[in-house]
Every structure is written in structure tokens, then in C-alpha cells.
């Protein structure tokens, strides 16, 4: 669809940078709302051809101005704040980004008459599936386990209300998204593991999560923008692994055992409560009481609807993780080559 005018929020983030690149690759006229146009991620998408608009989803007037400038016929609201263990002093800001920002985006898109809006929700908004593999008819049964989950649950509910009002809104619910550069409670340990810095302790070996590669999710979002049905919800869910199975995939990929001891729940909670605040500044922010609680779940979601209706595909979870670890390993090698004092420094630099 050449000639499309597209506005993207969150277009410089983990999923968003792939979403932006994919939209540009389709020949679309792409605008990206960003709080920091001088940041390295924003400059990167700008060099690729995206037009950067200064704004913040929490500042309604800046988002309205972006819609007035871009005049999009397709709007991807992909912005959000992901973090488990966010300190209480930051709760208000996370609520403003994830809930109020979504309300601003969807309301303004409807007022502007955008032909199709795609909102990136999350299967986290629906919570534990109780061991069952579920589709889009599933409704939340369990309490929220983190403040992040609470905000995504509330934002999902308000988006459903917008759909009920007849707005041309498509909702996408990615499951656990993985790939190089991921900053989640899976991505940070993976990066530490690749760099030989991961403590060999873990918890919740039976916890089950559905994983999807970030490139597949970005492609699916673009397809929803092209052909998704307004008023519908689509899971972008990939395939499920337990945490014990996931550690086996890591070991088989890099040949090193990542976990030597599975902590009982009470000990994992105690460790996270005592050491979490200390370890966070050291790059071990994946250890927190919220992260521990969120590990003892069964998040089993199926993406059959998106696959059958739209033809999207998700690589197997094992493959997604192998590619992620190998990509992180390549980055590690490159970092070492570029580090001061390295005998191989400069090998990868262009003349």
C-alpha cells in the first residue's frame, strides 16, 4: 500500500523500531512521535526515513498536534512503559503512560477520523490462563501480579470500550516478545547469560510462557494495520515453553548450563525482597518480588485467529530463542572488539 500516511507512537522502542522499519520498507510515509528526537534510537529511525515529531502520549496536546501534522490514515499506538518491580514513586507515571496515554491516543484518533488504529495491548492484560491454551474469547480470571500488569489490564479494558463505541480500532495482544535488545525480565537475564554474568539461580521451573520473536510481532502488527478487522482482538502469541524447558534451550544453544539451582518460592521471594533494590542499579533489575510472583503462572495463548485470518506466522519458540541468544552473542563479540585496549579494536570499523 504505497502512499499510506502512518503515525506511530513508541516507534523507537524494542518492538517499535522494527515496526517503523517495516512500515518504511512498505513505502509508507511514516511519522514517529518521540519525546527525545536527539536520542540514538530516534536518530536511527530518522536516518531510515521516518519523520520525527516531538511529543508525549501523556501530553494530550502534543499528540493532537502530531495527528494534525501527520494526518494519518493508519495509526499505531505502540507506546508503553514495561517494567516489573517499578518503585511506588513511579506508579503515577506508569499509569499516565500506559492508561491515560492510551485513552488520549484512542480518543484523539477517533476524533481525527483515522481510518484504522492498531493498539498494542498485551496478553499480560488477560493474565494467567490456569494451564489451558486459550484464544481471544478468554477473559481474565486471576488477580494482577504487578503494577505493570494492572496498568495493561486497565488500558485493555478501556480499549474494548472504544471498540464497543464503534471506533475503527484493531487490538493486538503480543505474548512474551523476545529478540536482541529486549529489556524484559527475560531479555536482561539472557544478555547476562551470554556475557557470563548471570547468577546460576532461578525460580518457578514450571512457569509457562508463550514466546514470539520481535520481528514476527512487528510484521504481524503491520499486517493488522493492512487487513485486521476493526472491532477485533488478535493474539500474537507464538509458542509456549516452561522455564525449565527454556533453560534447556539456552544450554543447548551456547553449551553452558544457565541454572544450577531452582529456588523454592519462599526463598526466591525473600531474596528478591532483600536484594532486589540493591541489585537493580547493578543491572540485575529482573530480580524483584513482582518478577518472582509473575514467574509462577501459566500464560498459554494461541494465535490461530491471526494466523488463519491474516496469514501471519510465528517461528517456534526454540528457534526464536536460539536466534536471540546468537544475536546477543554477536553483539558481545562486537563490543569486546570495540572496547579500549582490545587487540582487535577497530576491526569492524569502516574506513
Protein Blocks (a to p, Z undefined) as FASTA:
>chain_A
ZZiacddehklmmklmmmmmmmmmnopacddddfblmbmklmmmmmnopacddddfklmk
lmmmmmmmnopabdcdfbdcddehiafklmmmmmmmmmmmmmmmmmmmmmnopabdcddd
dfklnopnhhpacdfkbccfbdcfbfklmmmmmmmmmmmmmmmnopacddddddddddeh
iabfklmmmmmmmnopaccbdehklbccddddfklmmmmmmmmmmmpcehiacddebjad
dfklmmmmmmmmnopafbfbdcdfklmmmmmmmmmmmmmmnopamgcfklmmmmmccddd
dfklmmmmnopacddfklmmmmmmmmmmmmmmmmmmmpghiakgoklpcZZ
